[in-house]
Structures are given as structure tokens and as C-alpha cells.
Amino acid sequence: MFFRIGIVFVLLAGWLESACAAGPEFTPYLSAQYFSWREYHAGRRLLKESGPLFAGGLDFAFPVYRHAQHSVRIESRHELFGGYVDYDGETQEQIPVKTQVSYFGSRHELGAGWRHDGDRWALEPFTSLGYRWWFRGLQDATSANGQPSQGYTEYWQTGYLKLGGRGSFQASPGVEVTTEAGAKYPFVTSNYVKLKGVGPTTFSPEGLISPFAEAGLRYRGFRATVSYEGFRFGASPLKNGFLQPESTSDLVGLNLGWTF
């Protein structure tokens, strides 16, 4: 279904491209992603979630200064994502349980890059600030011993700083190879949840340096990339006898877009 939508999207974008004036770059895109979330305590894995997420968003780049082969660009990204993934974990009593988890959220990034253009190549170190919000809804389930397990919803948000570099190489007329890589630091993170018997509680996991990367091809306006994004969080301090365990997230995406 995603690829049918993608084909329609690309054809429509190609038809509209001729109507757009030169200047700032706008890139609407669709993304099919494989998501994995794991939690650990005392070196033991407590749970694993994995499955597909789907996203749509808009990249925007606007040159604000240019001198010879150098330019400064303001860049932003805005995205909505969601889906259902499989849950393989355990209850508080360490009884195995399987269920599904719903995800829905958004991310927003704003930054700047210093671009240097060569004859057939370009390099651009960049930095940006990002904000990501999502809910994680665990569905009701029955544990391995036949006992019902009540679901609950967590509301996450994190602010992070990204540092990285990107490059491009013109392989042939109209065809560019693009790459991007770097690291991000979640400088503030919170997880709000209503715990049974305790009530509303907000945990503050420790943000850890996390990697990201992207590579792909651009043919005229069409863009196809494969991306990786990780998040790493240390365990939160205890609150009311509970904590948010050490958590890791990995997201691999196939992204199709068109640049106007």
C-alpha cells in the first residue's frame, strides 16, 4: 500500500514541479520505517518492541548568505509518524506477556549549515535543535500464566542537539549521491504515565549520545534515501518506588520525496 501511495505521490510531484519558482527548497516525503525499542535493568532485557511505523513530513532549506562557493542555509524538518508494533516482555512479577503497542508522534528540527560547493561535490557541516513527542500505548493482554494484564499509555517528549555533516557528489548529469551522518544529544527527556495504585508520575531518563545517518540518490527533483536514527536513554531516578529503565531505540527508514 505504501509503495502505491509513493508512486502516486512522485507522479503528482513531478507534474507540480514546473509550477514552482526557484529559490528555497521544499521536500515533502513519505517514509516506511522498521522500529525497535528495548528496555534493560541490571543488564537484563525486560522487553522488546519491533515492527513497522509510517511517516510523512516536509524538509525545508533556505539560503540566507552566499559568497563565492560558500553559503549558509537555514534548514528545518517536520514529521508525523505512527503505527502498531509487537511487544515481547513481562509483567511486574516477571511473567512473560505478548501484546501490541500503538505509537503516534511528531518531530520538529530547526538548524543551520555551512555549505561549500565544489565542481561536482558539496560538503556541509551542520547543527540543529530538535523536539520529538510521542505516545506509547501498551494494549491489554493475557500473560503466560493466564492472568490479565492491563495496558497503559506513556507520553514521551525529548529535546535534543544534533551535530553532523552531509555531502553530495554529482555522479552524472541530474544524478547526485548524498550522505549524512552525526550524533545527537537528548539534553532533556520526560516520560509521563499514570501508574496503577500510584497515579500520575513523570520520569526523567538520562539522555545519552545517539547516532544518526542517511544515504541515497537524487535524480532531478526525486529523492530516495535509507536512514538510521537511534535514541539512547539511561535509567531515570526512582519515583514512588518506580523508574524508567535504560532504553534504546533504533529506527531504519526508506524515504521517498520530491524537492521543489
Number of C-alpha atoms within 10 A of each C-alpha: 5 10 12 8 10 17 12 10 17 19 12 12 19 16 9 11 13 10 9 9 9 8 10 15 15 18 19 20 22 26 24 19 23 16 21 20 18 19 21 17 12 8 8 8 14 20 18 20 20 20 17 17 22 19 19 18 18 18 19 18 19 15 17 11 11 13 8 7 11 16 16 18 21 18 20 19 18 18 19 18 19 19 16 20 21 17 22 15 20 17 17 9 6 10 13 16 20 21 18 19 22 17 18 18 18 18 18 18 20 18 18 20 21 18 21 18 15 12 8 12 15 17 19 21 17 20 21 18 18 21 18 19 18 19 20 19 17 20 16 15 16 15 18 13 9 10 12 12 17 12 13 15 17 18 17 19 19 20 19 18 19 21 17 18 18 19 19 21 17 17 12 10 9 10 16 20 19 20 19 18 18 18 18 24 21 24 13 15 20 20 20 16 18 14 14 9 6 11 9 10 15 17 20 22 23 19 23 15 16 19 19 20 18 19 17 18 19 20 16 14 16 19 22 20 18 18 20 17 19 19 20 19 22 17 18 21 14 12 13 9 7 13 16 22 21 20 23 18 18 19 19 21 21 17 20 24 25 26 21 22
